[in-house]
Amino acid sequence: MTPQAVGTSGLYKWYALGVLFLVYVFNFIDRSILGILAEPIKRELDLSDSQIGFMGGLAFALFYTFLGIPIARLADRGVRRNILAVCLTLWSGMTAICGYAQNFVQLLMARIGVAVGEAGGSPPAHSMISDLFPPHQRATALGIYALGIPVGTMIGNLAGGWINEVFDWRTAFFVVGVPGVAMALIVRFTLVEPPRGASEAAVEARADAPPVADVFRYLWGRKSFKWMSLGAATHAFVGYGVGAWIPPMFIRSHDWTTLQIGQGLFWLGFAGMLGTFTGGYFADKLGERDVRWYVWLPGIATLTSVPFAAFAYLWHDPVIALIVYVMPYILNSYYLGPTFSMTQGLVGLRMRALAASILLFVLNLIGMGLGPWFTGILSDLLNAFTDLGAESLRWALVGVLVFNVISAGLYLLAARDLKSDLENSHAMS
């Protein structure tokens, strides 16, 4: 059987999706572990909340988002499998190096190295998955891929919390970083580069991929993408802004250890998995009736999550708070599969990796870049100008929830032009 035939076979595409899912798991283990280790790092290196938020937010996001564009351009022109393997090796190795940092600057440089590697993670993967799965299965497939977010986060929380209690935070970085290098070998030597457009039975484009500026103008000219990407970005502002600070909040407000909150967040991760999968699945099912459900569903779910989240941040009993937090974990994961799928559906075959990168550029620059930093600054300000003390962090978490309300409105705006924008993209392809 030829590589091209293997790359389009029914059994192989599910194997490839499984491998890409595992790569995304490693991506989020290495990205999210900073949150569970923030308190011991802060104490040993004498850092402020603003410094922690800057390191895990804006500094990381700037390199992650801006480098994602040229790497995605390479993916639209070259062998996506090889690019992914190289980037996985880089971010895993830099995660291990984080454990050797002796001050803020050294740890910052190591985390920037992680960001550089992770910039080449999702764009090639999104493009490959879109070539393996047809449009009516794409949100489900990308939803399964996006399960790497909750799974990686829950493993990072559990492993990081346990290793820190038994050893220290430095050991935790090393232990979670090294296995990714082995995973890169699996990517390089077991995945086959799929023919572009195979899932739509389209002839692969012979012309080179269009210029970056043209793809930017094309996507930003689609009103549905503009509102949807901004909706995803404000949603991610809350997701990253809260996610980075949940462990420190439970440690400060409920006097939990890193192991206790790591275990709690591990079990919550199953709710995130459920939301990520069902968000993609229900979007595909409802989208058969009306394609606008691909944006209606994330908007409704995001808005519904707000009161549950506020209760969980403020309730005095940590166990009840975590139980209630199951609902936001489910609902806030609904946007991933539909948003990824619609972005791929709005562009041509040679734009897919770059389109994914542009979406992630907007989402992560605003969400990852500003969310954790804004929350840390807000916590420091509340601590300085009120008598909240250690409770300032939980109120900062409540404050950022206003961006979920904004996100819901933006998703609903995207529905107005989605049908016509998709029709135009099909004509272009």
C-alpha positions, -999 to 999 in steps of 0.1 A, spaced: 0 0 0 14 34 -9 19 61 17 -9 81 1 -33 52 4 -23 46 40 -28 83 47 -65 82 36 -75 47 50 -103 45 75 -82 28 102 -51 49 98 -69 82 101 -81 73 136 -46 62 145 -32 95 133 -59 114 152 -49 94 183 -12 103 179 -20 140 173 -43 140 204 -14 126 225 9 154 211 -17 179 222 -18 163 256 20 169 259 15 204 247 -9 212 276 10 193 302 40 214 295 20 246 291 -3 243 322 21 229 348 32 264 357 -1 270 373 0 242 398 37 250 406 31 288 408 30 291 446 62 271 454 80 289 425 68 323 439 81 315 474 115 302 463 122 328 436 104 357 455 81 366 427 49 387 426 15 377 411 21 401 383 55 385 374 39 350 375 10 363 353 34 380 329 56 349 325 27 325 320 7 350 299 20 379 278 56 368 275 46 333 265 18 344 242 39 369 222 63 343 211 37 316 207 14 337 186 39 356 164 60 326 156 29 305 149 24 324 116 57 316 98 56 280 112 21 276 98 33 290 65 59 263 64 32 237 72 11 248 43 41 244 20 61 215 35 58 182 54 36 189 84 46 157 102 83 167 103 75 202 115 54 189 143 81 164 154 108 191 156 85 215 175 75 188 200 112 181 207 119 217 213 90 225 237 95 193 257 133 199 261 127 235 272 101 224 298 128 201 313 152 231 314 127 251 334 137 230 364 172 245 364 161 281 366 176 301 395 158 334 391 129 351 373 148 359 341 161 324 336 127 308 342 112 334 318 137 325 291 130 288 295 92 294 293 97 315 261 116 285 247 85 263 255 64 289 237 86 289 206 82 251 203 45 250 210 39 276 183 43 248 158 20 224 175 -16 230 165 -15 246 130 1 215 113 -22 192 134 -54 211 124 -44 210 87 -36 172 88 -69 164 106 -89 185 81 -73 164 53 -82 132 70 -118 138 80 -146 152 58 -165 183 67 -194 165 84 -170 148 108 -145 176 112 -159 193 144 -160 158 161 -125 150 150 -111 184 160 -131 181 193 -114 148 200 -80 164 192 -90 193 215 -95 168 243 -57 172 247 -64 204 265 -83 190 295 -64 157 295 -30 175 294 -41 200 320 -54 174 344 -22 153 340 -1 184 345 -20 193 376 -19 158 391 17 151 382 29 185 391 12 186 424 23 152 434 59 155 423 62 189 440 50 174 473 72 143 471 103 160 455 101 197 444 89 219 416 122 216 397 118 178 395 83 182 382 94 202 352 120 177 343 98 146 347 70 160 325 93 174 298 115 145 289 88 120 276 78 144 249 111 139 232 102 102 228 68 111 215 84 132 188 100 100 174 66 84 172 53 113 152 83 114 128 84 76 121 48 64 123 27 93 108 22 96 70 18 130 54 -19 130 41 -27 143 6 -41 178 9 -78 179 3 -81 141 6 -112 143 29 -131 163 3 -120 141 -26 -105 173 -40 -75 175 -63 -45 189 -43 -38 224 -53 -7 227 -75 -2 264 -70 18 275 -40 0 286 -9 -13 322 -11 7 350 7 2 354 44 -12 389 39 -38 376 15 -50 350 39 -52 375 67 -73 399 45 -95 370 33 -103 357 68 -107 391 84 -130 400 56 -154 372 66 -175 388 94 -184 355 109 -147 347 114 -140 381 129 -167 378 155 -161 341 161 -123 346 167 -129 375 190 -155 355 209 -130 327 212 -103 352 223 -125 367 251 -135 332 261 -98 322 263 -91 354 283 -112 339 311 -100 304 305 -64 312 308 -69 340 332 -87 318 356 -69 285 349 -35 298 358 -47 311 392 -71 284 404 -44 264 422 -29 295 440 -65 305 449 -72 272 466 -39 272 483 -44 307 497 -82 308 504 -87 271 514 -52 262 527 -49 233 503 -16 217 493 -5 214 457 -13 177 459 -48 183 471 -57 209 444 -38 188 418 -61 158 426 -92 180 426 -84 195 392 -75 161 379 -110 148 385 -125 181 371 -106 174 340 -130 146 331 -158 172 330 -136 192 306 -132 161 284 -169 156 283 -175 192 273 -148 192 246 -161 161 230 -198 168 233 -193 204 221 -179 191 188 -204 162 185 -235 183 192 -223 210 169 -220 185 140 -254 171 148 -272 204 152 -252 219 123 -269 194 99 -301 213 106 -287 248 107 -250 256 103 -254 286 127 -254 261 156 -217 260 153 -216 294 169 -249 295 187 -239 265 208 -206 279 221 -223 313 229 -251 297 249 -228 274 268 -204 302 277 -231 325 290 -247 297 310 -214 289 328 -210 323 344 -231 320 376 -218 286 383 -182 298 381 -188 328 403 -203 306 430 -174 282 428 -148 310 433 -166 325 463 -180 295 482 -163 288 515 -163 250 513 -137 239 488 -152 205 481 -186 220 472 -169 247 452 -152 220 431 -184 200 426 -202 231 414 -172 239 392 -180 208 371 -206 228 352 -182 256 340 -156 229 331 -181 212 308 -197 243 293 -165 263 288 -151 235 267 -179 236 242 -164 263 220 -132 244 209 -144 218 183 -170 241 166 -146 271 164 -117 250 150 -140 233 125 -156 265 112 -122 281 108 -111 252 86 -143 253 66 -140 290 58 -107 286 38 -92 268 9 -69 237 10 -36 256 10 -48 280 37 -57 255 65 -26 255 86 -22 293 83 -60 297 91 -56 277 123 -25 298 132 -44 330 126 -72 319 148 -47 308 175 -29 341 170 -61 361 179 -72 337 206 -39 333 224 -26 369 221 -57 381 238 -66 351 259 -33 335 270 -13 368 267 -35 391 287 -58 368 308 -32 355 334 -14 388 335 -46 408 339 -58 385 367 -24 387 385 -24 425 382 -60 427 394 -52 405 424 -22 427 433 -43 459 430 -71 445 451 -46 433 477 -29 468 478 -60 490 479 -85 469 498 -85 449 530 -91 416 511 -56 403 517 -52 367 505 -89 368 493 -80 393 466 -73 365 442 -107 349 443 -124 383 437 -100 389 408 -113 356 393 -149 367 396 -140 400 380 -127 384 348 -160 366 342 -174 397 325 -154 387 295 -174 354 292 -206 375 288 -188 395 261 -177 362 244 -213 349 243 -224 381 225 -196 379 200 -205 343 191 -241 352 186 -230 380 163 -210 355 142 -241 336 133 -255 365 112 -230 360 83 -218 324 88 -240 308 61 -230 332 34 -193 332 43 -193 293 41 -209 294 7 -183 318 -5 -155 296 8 -169 265 -9 -171 284 -42 -134 295 -38 -123 259 -31 
